[in-house]
Amino acid sequence: MADLPVTSPPPFTAGRLRRLEWGVVLTAAIFAALGGAAALLVGGSEVLSALARIGPGTLLTLLLLSLLNYALRLLRWHRLAQRIGVGVPIARTTLYYIAGFAMTATPGKLGEALRLWLIRRSDGHRYDRMLPLLLADRLFDALGLLLIGLAGIAAFPEQRWIAVLAVAALGLLVAALARPGWLLGCLLWLLGAAGPRFARPLASLRRSVRGTAAILKAAPFADALLLSAIGWGAECLAFSLLLDAMGAPIGIVAAAFVFAFAVAAGAATLLPGGLGGTEATMVALLASLGVDLGTALAATLVIRATTLWFGVALGFLTLPAALRTAIAVRPTGAEA
């Protein structure tokens, strides 16, 4: 059954592009300023003292570990895209994936769907074929963080019930999407009951469900999960090194749990970039381990700057080139 025709959004004019760029910069600047002001107000000189302990070498290491995380997640996206037949050259995949980070600070990271628009615009792939990529990006990030969190749960026995619930929920979700026979059966029934008005959207949804199932087969699933765990593990290592540099070593296992749990908690709020939820959780967990408030606040500010806001900055710098490329390239075999 043919898809409904998909029309591309209007081209980005120079004025629209400038407004988009400055909107991202302004959002980042406001949140960074508010976070810094709040930390100084609460922690005062202790925050400044903790920040002063961070040398240039430590800061560079944190950024390099973040780049490793981004690179592994990019590789994961590219391999899964190939798996479901979304063939995009690696150079354009890199450009589009990094540009998507500019929209990370949106509710539930939904703005990162910009990547799908860029691919549709330049390579002509249908949205229903690409939708599994967006879902897989979120799912494997969550699974990678869950694995890391489970490795450090021994340091926080009171949080084990949350880990059990998370494992159960994600396990059920993966099982349902990997073997979607019942879901496809429901959609098939809806196709017959809904009439011609909804037949095409439901058919597109069935294609997306099948694409997601293909991604969750054993080999691609294991590959993507390994890349996720290593990538997010690099960020956890960065957090541990940061705390060591600030004179508050808690060990790599505990640091991994604090980072993974805080990021997951922030994501669960669906707030832009997990703002507020991630920071509050991170400070609270560090304080429960005996880290003084000033150091906990400083460590949270720095790790968020070198993970979340570093990615947003890279996306901001890459976005103009991604938009120009997507608009300039003409699809050679656009899908209907």
Sequence and secondary structure as in RCSB ss.txt:
>XXXX:A:sequence
MADLPVTSPPPFTAGRLRRLEWGVVLTAAIFAALGGAAALLVGGSEVLSALARIGPGTLLTLLLLSLLNYALRLL
RWHRLAQRIGVGVPIARTTLYYIAGFAMTATPGKLGEALRLWLIRRSDGHRYDRMLPLLLADRLFDALGLLLIGL
AGIAAFPEQRWIAVLAVAALGLLVAALARPGWLLGCLLWLLGAAGPRFARPLASLRRSVRGTAAILKAAPFADAL
LLSAIGWGAECLAFSLLLDAMGAPIGIVAAAFVFAFAVAAGAATLLPGGLGGTEATMVALLASLGVDLGTALAAT
LVIRATTLWFGVALGFLTLPAALRTAIAVRPTGAEA
>XXXX:A:secstr
             HHHHHHHHHHHHHHHHHHHHHHHHHHHHHHTHHHHHHHHT  HHHHHHHHHHHHHHHHHHHH
HHHHHHHHTT    HHHHHHHHHHHGGG SSGGGGGGGHHHHHHHHHH   HHHHHHHHHHHHHHHHHHHHHHHH
HTGGG GGGHHHHHHHHHHHHHHHHHHHS HHHHHHHHHHHHHH HHHHHHHHHHHHHHHHHHHHTSHHHHHHHH
HHHHHHHHHHHHHHHHHHHHTT    HHHHHHHHHHHHHHHHHTT GGGTTHHHHHHHHHHHHTT  HHHHHHHH
HHHHIIIIIHHHHHHHHHHHHHHHHHHHS  SS   
